[in-house]
Amino acid sequence: MSAITFEQVKHLASLALIEMTDEELTAMASELDIIVASVETMSQKATADIPATSHPIPLENVFREDVPVPTLTQEEALSGAPDAQDGKFRVPAILDED
């Protein structure tokens, strides 16, 4: 694969609206070259006997089972609220209603 050029990095930075100095662009081009070379090396390794996976670690549910437990009543929940209206918490408006 061809080397990542200064101009390519400059173009990508402009597309992403990222301001970079010439020194940063040069350094980034060098770093991207290393990354591309690493990916290229991995692509050349024999992987025919390795099954494709979407996750390198098996996924498992680490959450407990949902068990119904007693909860506060509406009145108990609202009893500590600074302000309530129609059985709901009342909070200051944060958006204009235009």
WOBELZI-V289917 format. One record per backbone hydrogen bond with DSSP energy under -1.0 kcal/mol. NH is the residue of the N-H (numbers start at 0). CO is the residue of the C=O. E is the energy in kcal/mol with one decimal. If there is no record, write none. Layout:
# WOBELZI-V289917
nh->NH co->CO e->E
nh->NH co->CO e->E
This chain:
# WOBELZI-V289917
nh->8 co->4 e->-2.1
nh->9 co->5 e->-2.5
nh->10 co->6 e->-2.4
nh->11 co->7 e->-2.6
nh->12 co->8 e->-2.6
nh->13 co->9 e->-2.0
nh->14 co->10 e->-2.3
nh->15 co->11 e->-2.1
nh->17 co->12 e->-3.1
nh->24 co->20 e->-2.5
nh->25 co->21 e->-2.4
nh->26 co->22 e->-2.4
nh->27 co->23 e->-2.7
nh->28 co->24 e->-2.3
nh->29 co->25 e->-1.9
nh->30 co->26 e->-2.4
nh->31 co->27 e->-2.9
nh->32 co->28 e->-1.9
nh->33 co->29 e->-1.7
nh->34 co->30 e->-2.0
nh->35 co->31 e->-2.8
nh->36 co->32 e->-2.4
nh->37 co->33 e->-2.1
nh->38 co->34 e->-2.4
nh->39 co->35 e->-2.5
nh->40 co->36 e->-2.3
nh->41 co->37 e->-2.2
nh->42 co->38 e->-2.1
nh->43 co->39 e->-1.2
nh->49 co->46 e->-1.5
nh->76 co->72 e->-2.5
nh->77 co->73 e->-2.2
nh->78 co->74 e->-1.1
nh->80 co->77 e->-1.3
nh->84 co->87 e->-2.5
nh->87 co->84 e->-1.4
nh->89 co->82 e->-2.3
